[in-house]
Amino acid sequence: MIALDLRSLTLMAFMTSVAMGFVLLMLRRHYPGSIRGMWLWGLAPVVAASSTVFYGLERLFAPLAIIVFGNGLLMSGCALFYFGTRRFYGLRSGWRPWAAVGVLLLLWQVFFYIGYPDYRLRLAVFACTLSVVLVLHIRLLLQRAGKGFAARFTAGVLTVQTLVLLARAVSTFWLDAPDSHRFAPSAMQSVYIATYSFSVLLVSVGVLLMASERLRSEFEHLANHDSLTGALARRVVLEDCTREFGRWQRFEHGFALLMVDVDHFKSINDGHGHAVGDRVLSRVVDALGHALRNVDRLGRYGGEEFLVLLPETGAGEARMVAERMREAVARLPATAKVPACTISVGVACVRHGDASVAAVLARADAALYEAKRLGRDRVALAAEC
């Protein structure tokens, strides 16, 4: 078996950690502010790399300095990765409990060096404590991962690192002596240090992938949603309507379309200004969204007009949904910044003989104009719906 030089592995860990920390810190400047936690992720490998300075240059430092600063920095680096992930998911972290645990760990390490000298106990306590931090990080990632690959990849790397740490904590009692040291050659110690070296690299890659996935998701959201109201973009909601029409042709699963118009919106813009008009549209969309089901699709059709797709919905149910939407908007109170408003809604259902979704849209549009002709703030049902 080829023996690995442990000091070389430690040097490799230092170089990879500093390199990845530098990459993360530099990329942070080019990511939007909505992607949080990157500066903590960038700081984490640099802090962890600082620990290897004390480990690798042990002849230049007192043993207590290595125990306190080396172990303390390594633990801090792992904690910073965890704090960065919490920040990334919008969670706060209490620093004081973690600082208290870190101080307690270091005092325990000092005790097993001065009061009861035993390298094995120092290693076991440190490895188990570090494992707890990693397990908390793994749990957070798996809870929030959803369908994302990056979080699962990062959790997988941390899981391997945790298993190696626990194996090293257990094996120390028959592989090491009380007076052993970090660079005592053994296959298990080589695996332990090598795993640390590669895990810092891979975790850094993992969190970078997490940030990239979030950035791509935000770009997709911007491309598919109206930037002002948050409703679906016209292109997207029309594509959904076309797909629903295809389902109707194959399976005859009916659907309804609702054309919605904010009443007297031009007067609101002229009387209060376009900024107020924008706030009115945003508030209307929020009210409409709360009145719809999860399967329904709300999109901005143009200006103050909106299109709602109600899958597998007949005329009676569609009218009920439209009335619910109208009432939700009518109940919105006027405020100092946003005036009250009402909406008119035209309802149309797909029917036999429709050649395309455009026919349903035309009937919904005609019903909308009928609602406005009848006095606005009302729902009109298309003929033969």
FIFIMI-51608 format. One record per residue: y, x, z of N, C-alpha, C in turn; residue in three letters. Coordinates in steps of 0.2 Angstrom, whole numbers, plus 5000, padded with zeros to 4 digits. Each point is the difference from the previous one (the first is absolute). Layout:
BEGIN
YXZYXZYXZALA/...
END
This chain:
BEGIN
499450045000500649965000500650045000MET/500549994996500650044999500549985006ILE/500250055004500549995005500749994998ALA/500349955002500749994998500550035005LEU/500550044997500550035005500449945003ASP/500049995006500449955003500750015000LEU/500250065000500850025000500249984993ARG/499650014995500249994993500049924999SER/499649965003500049935000500649975003LEU/500250045006500649985003500650014996THR/500050064997500650014995500049954994LEU/499549984998499949954994500349945003MET/499849985006500349945003500850005001ALA/500250065002500750005000500450004993PHE/499750034995500449994994499949934997MET/499449975000500049934997500449955004THR/500050015007500449955004500850014998SER/500250065000500750014998500249984993VAL/499650014995500149984994500049934999ALA/499549965003500149935000500549975004MET/500250035005500649975004500650014996GLY/500150064996500650014996500049954994PHE/499449984997500049954995500249945002VAL/499749975006500249945003500749995001LEU/500350065003500749995002500550004994LEU/499850044995500450004994500049934996MET/499349975000500049944996500349945004LEU/500150015007500349955003500749984998ARG/500350054997500749994998500049964993ARG/499550004997500049964994499649935000HIS/499849985006499749945001500649955003TYR/499949944999500549955002500049995008PRO/500549985003500050005007499549955003GLY/499849954996499549955002499350035002SER/499950064997499450035002500150055006ILE/499849985005500250045007499450045002ARG/500250045004499450055003499950064997GLY/500350014994499850064996500350075004MET/500549995003500350065003499550025006TRP/499749955004499550025005499450034997LEU/499849974994499450024997500150084997TRP/500650014998500250074998500050055006GLY/500349975005500050055006499450015003LEU/499549955000499450015003499650064998ALA/499950024994499650064998500350065001PRO/500750005000500450065002499950015008VAL/500049955004499950015007499350035001VAL/499549964997499350025001499950084998ALA/500450024994499950074998500350045005ALA/500549985003500350055005499550025006SER/499549955001499550025005499650064998SER/499950004993499550064998500450075001THR/500650005000500450065002499750035006VAL/500049955005499850035007499250015000PHE/499649964996499350025000499950064996TYR/500350014995499850064995500350065003GLY/500650005004500350065002499950005008LEU/499449995002499849995007500250075004GLU/499950064997500150065003500850015002ARG/500449964996500750015002500349955005LEU/499649955002500249955005499550015006PHE/500349985006499649995006499549944999ALA/499450005003499649954999500249935002PRO/500550005005500249935002500549984995LEU/500450044996500449984995499649974994ALA/499450034999499649974994499749935002ILE/499849995007499749945002500649955000ILE/500650015002500549955001500349994993VAL/500250054997500449994993499549984995PHE/499550044999499549994995499749935000GLY/499749985006499749945000500649945000ASN/500550015003500649955000500249994993GLY/500150054996500349994993499549974996LEU/499350015001499549974996499949935002LEU/500149985006499949935002500749964998MET/500550045000500749974997499949984993SER/499750054996500049994993499649934998GLY/499450005004499649944999500349935002CYS/500450015005500449945003500549984995ALA/500350054997500649994995499749964994LEU/499450024998499749964994499949935002PHE/499849995006499949935002500649965001TYR/500650035003500649975000500349994993PHE/499950044996500249994993499749944997GLY/499449995001499649944997500349945004THR/500150005006500349945003500749984997ARG/500350064999500749994998500049974992ARG/499550024997499949984993499849935000PHE/499649975005499949935000500549965004TYR/500550035002500649965003499849995007GLY/499650045004499950005007500350055004LEU/500249985006500450055004499550045004ARG/500250065002499550045004500450025007SER/499749995005500350025007499850085001GLY/500550045000499950075001499850025007TRP/500349975005499850025007499350005002ARG/499649954999499350005002499650054996PRO/500250024994499750054996500250075003TRP/500650015002500250065003499750015007ALA/499949955003499650005007499350024999ALA/499749974995499350024999499950074998VAL/500550034995500050074998500150045006GLY/500549995004500150045006499450015004VAL/499749945002499450005004499450044997LEU/499949994993499550044997500150085000LEU/500650024999500250075001499950025007LEU/500249965005499850025007499350015001LEU/499649964997499350005001499750064997TRP/500350024994499850064997500250065004GLN/500650005003500250065004499550005006VAL/499849955003499650005006499350034998PHE/499749984994499450034998500150074998PHE/500650035000500150074998500150045007TYR/500449975005500150045006499649985006ILE/500049935001499649985006499350004999GLY/499749984994499350004999499950024993TYR/500050074999500050024993499349984996PRO/500149974995499449984996500349984993ASP/499850044995500249984993499749944998TYR/499449985002499749954997500349935003ARG/500250005006500449945002500649994997LEU/500450064999500649994996499949974993ARG/499550034997499949984993499849925000LEU/499549985005499849935000500549955001ALA/500550025005500549955002500550004994VAL/500250054997500550004995499749964994PHE/499450024998499749974994499949925001ALA/499849985006499949935001500749965000CYS/500550045003500749975000500249994993THR/500050054996500250004993499649944996LEU/499449995002499649954997500249935001SER/500349995006500349945002500649984995VAL/500450054999500650004996499849984993VAL/499550034998499749994993499749934999LEU/499749985005499749935000500549955000VAL/500550015004500649954999500350004993LEU/500150064997500250004994499649964995HIS/499350025000499549974996500149925000ILE/500049985007500049925001500649974996ARG/500650035001500649984997499950004993LEU/499850054997499950004992499649954998LEU/499449995003499549954998500349935001LEU/500449995005500349935001500549984995GLN/500350054997500649994996499850024993ARG/499450024998499850034994500149954994ALA/499749945002499949954995499650024994GLY/500250004994499650024994500250074998LYS/500550035004500250074998499550055001GLY/500050044995499550065000500350065004PHE/500650015000500350065004499949995007ALA/500149955003499949995008499250015001ALA/499649974996499350015002499850074999ARG/500250034995499950074999500250055006PHE/500649985002500350045006499649995006THR/499849935001499549985006499450044999ALA/499750014994499450034999500050085002GLY/500650034998500150075002500050015008VAL/500449955003500150015007499349985004LEU/499649964997499349985003499650075000THR/500050034994499650065000500250055005VAL/500750015000500350055005499849985007GLN/500049935002499849985006499350025002THR/499649984995499350025002499950075001LEU/500350044996499950085001500350025007VAL/500649975002500350015007499549985005LEU/499749945000499549985005499450055000LEU/499750014994499550055000500150075003ALA/500650024999500250075003500149995007ARG/500249945003500149995007499350005003ALA/499649974997499350005003499650065000VAL/500150044994499650064998500250065004SER/500650005003500350055003499650025006THR/499749955003499650025007499450034999PHE/499750014994499450044999500250064994TRP/500549994997500250064995500450055003LEU/500449985005500550055003499950015007ASP/500350065002500050025007500749985003ALA/500050005007500749985003500550054998PRO/499950064998500550054998500150014993ASP/499749954996500150014993500749994998SER/500150014993500749994998500049974993HIS/500649984997500049964994499750044994ARG/500050065000499850044994499350035001PHE/499649975005499350025001499649984994ALA/499750044996499749984994499449955002PRO/500049944996499449965000500149954994SER/499449974998500149954994500449945002ALA/499949985006500349945002500850015001MET/500250065002500750015001500350014993GLN/499650034995500350004993500149934997SER/499549965001500149934998500649975003VAL/500150015007500549975003500750024998TYR/500150064999500650034997500149984993ILE/499550004996500049994993500249924999ALA/499749965004500149934999500849995002THR/500250035005500849995001500450024995TYR/499850064997500450034994500049954994SER/499549974998499949954995500349935002PHE/499949985006500249945002500849995000SER/500350055002500850004999500249994993VAL/499750044996500149994992499949934998LEU/499449985001499849934998500449945003LEU/500150015006500449955003500750004997VAL/500350054999500650014997500049974993SER/499550014996499949974994499949925000VAL/499749985006499949935001500649965001GLY/500450035005500649975001500550004994VAL/500050054996500450004994499849954995LEU/499349995000499849944996500249935002LEU/500050005007500249945003500749984998MET/500450055000500749994999500149984992ALA/499650044996500049984993499849934998SER/499549985004499749934999500649955002GLU/500350015005500649965003500550004994ARG/500250064998500550004995499849964993LEU/499450014998499849964994500049935002ARG/499849985006500049935001500749975000SER/500550045003500749985000500249994992GLU/499950054996500249994993499749944997PHE/499349995001499749944997500349945003GLU/500250005006500449945003500649994996HIS/500450054999500750004997499949974993LEU/499450024996499949984994499849934999ALA/499749975005499749945000500449945003ASN/500550025004500449965004500850004998HIS/500349955001500749994999500450045006ASP/500450054998500350045005500449975005SER/500349944998500549975004499649955005LEU/499649964997499749955005499350015002THR/499750054997499350025002499549954997GLY/500249954996499549964996499750044995ALA/499549974997499650044994500550004994LEU/500050064997500450004994499749954994ALA/500549984996499849954995499450024996ARG/500050064998499450034996499349985004ARG/500050025006499450005004499849925001VAL/500549965002499849935001499849974994VAL/500350014994499749984994499350024998LEU/499950065002499350034998499549965005GLU/500249995006499649965004499849934998ASP/500649974997499949934997499550004994CYS/500150054996499650014994499250015002THR/499950045005499350015003499849935002ARG/500449965004499849945003499849954994GLU/500450004994499949964995499350024997PHE/499850064999499450024998499449985004GLY/500149995007499549975004499949934999ARG/500649974998500049934999499649984993TRP/500150054995499649994994499350015001GLN/499850055004499350015001499649965005ARG/500349985006499749965005500449945002PHE/500549984997500449945001500250005007GLU/500250055003500350005007500849994999HIS/500249945002500749984998500550045004GLY/500650004998500550045004500749964998PHE/500550015005500649974999500650065000ALA/500549994996500650045000500649965002LEU/500450045004500649975003500650044998LEU/500549974997500650034998500549995005MET/500350055004500549995005500650024998VAL/500649965002500650034998500549985006ASP/500450055002500450005006500649954997VAL/500249955004500549954998500750035000ASP/500449994995500750025001500150085001HIS/499650044998500050075002500650034997PHE/500249984994500650034997500649995005LYS/500149945003500549985004500050055006SER/499450015003499950055005500250074999ILE/499850024994500350074997500750005000ASN/500349954996500750004999500449995007ASP/499849965004500349995006500050055006GLY/499450035000499850055005499950074998HIS/499950014994499950074997499350014999GLY/499950054996499350014998499650035005HIS/500350045005499650025006499749955004ALA/500449955001499749945004499549964995VAL/500150004994499549974995499350035001GLY/500150075000499350045001499749985006ASP/500449995006499749995006499749935000ARG/500349954997499749934999499450014997VAL/499950034994499450014996499450035005LEU/500250055003499550035005499749955005SER/500549965003499849965005499649944997ARG/500249984994499649954997499350024999VAL/499950064997499350034999499650005006VAL/500350025006499750015006499749935002ASP/500449955000499849935002499549984995ALA/500050014994499549984995499350035002LEU/500150065001499450045002499649975006GLY/500449985005499749975006499749934998HIS/500249974995499749934999499450004995ALA/499950064997499450014996499450035003LEU/499449994997499450025002499950084998ARG/499550035003499950074998499850014992ASN/499749954998499850014993500549984995VAL/500549975002500649984995500450064998ASP/500350004994500450054998500749984999ARG/500550045003500749984999500350064996LEU/500449984995500350054996500749984998GLY/500450054999500749994998500049994992ARG/500249944997500049994993500650024997TYR/500550005003500750034997500549965004GLY/500550055002500649975003499849975007GLY/500249935000499949975006499349955000GLU/499750014994499349964999499450045002GLU/499549975003499450035002499449964998PHE/499550034999499449974997499450015005LEU/499749945002499450005005499449984996VAL/499550045001499349994998499649975005LEU/499749945000499549975005499350004997LEU/499650055001499350004997499649945003PRO/499649974996499549955002500449945004GLU/500549984997500449955003500249944995THR/499849945003500249944996500749975001GLY/500249954996500649975000500349985007ALA/499549975004500249975006500250065005GLY/499550055001500150055004500650044998GLU/500150014994500650044997500649975002ALA/500149945000500649965002500150015007ARG/499550005004500150015007500250075002MET/499850054996500250075001500750004998VAL/500249974995500750004997500549975005ALA/499849955003500449965005500050055007GLU/499550035001500050045006500550064999ARG/500050034994500550054998500749985000MET/500149944997500749975000500249995007ARG/499649975005500249995007500250065003GLU/499550064999500150065003500750034999ALA/500249994994500750034998500549965003VAL/500049934999500549965003500150005007ALA/499550035004500150015007500350065002ARG/500150044995500450075002500749985002LEU/500250035006500749985002500550054997PRO/500649974999500550054998500250055005ALA/500250064998500250055005500750024998THR/500250055004500750034998499950044993ALA/499450034999499950044994499749964994LYS/499649955002499649974994500149925001VAL/500349974995500049935000499449964999PRO/499949945002499449964999500049984992ALA/499449994998499849984993499449964999CYS/499949974995499449964998499750024994THR/499449984998499750024994499749934997ILE/500050014993499649954996499450034997SER/499549965000499350024998499749964995VAL/499850034994499649964995499250025001GLY/499649954999499350015001499649984994VAL/499650054998499549984994499350035001ALA/499549964998499350025000499850024993CYS/499550045000499650014994499649944998VAL/500049994993499649944998499650024993ARG/499649964999499650014994500549994994HIS/499950054995500450004994500650055001GLY/500150035005500450055001499850074996ASP/500350024996499850064996500150075003ALA/500550005005500250065004500449985006SER/500150055004500349985006500849994999VAL/500250014994500749994998500149925000ALA/499549964998500049935000500149975007ALA/499750035005500149985007500750025003VAL/500250064998500650025002500649964997LEU/499949984994500549954997500149945003ALA/499449975003500049935003500350015007ARG/499950065003500250015007500850014999ALA/500250034995500750014999500449944999ASP/499749954996500349944998500049965007ALA/499550005004500049965006500550035005ALA/500250075000500550025004500749974998LEU/500150004993500649974998500149935002TYR/499449965000500049935002500250005007GLU/499850045004500150005007500850025001ALA/500350044996500750025001500449944997LYS/499749964995500449954997500049945005ARG/499549995004500049955005500450015006LEU/500350065001500450015006499950075003GLY/499550034998499850075004499749985007ARG/499850065003499750005006499449955000ASP/499650004995499449964999499550034996ARG/499449975000499450024996499949954995VAL/499950024994499849964994499350024997ALA/499649954999499350024997500049984993LEU/499850054996499950004993499649944998ALA/500249974994499649944997499350024999ALA/499549965001499350014999499850065004GLU/500250015006499850065004499349995003CYS/
END
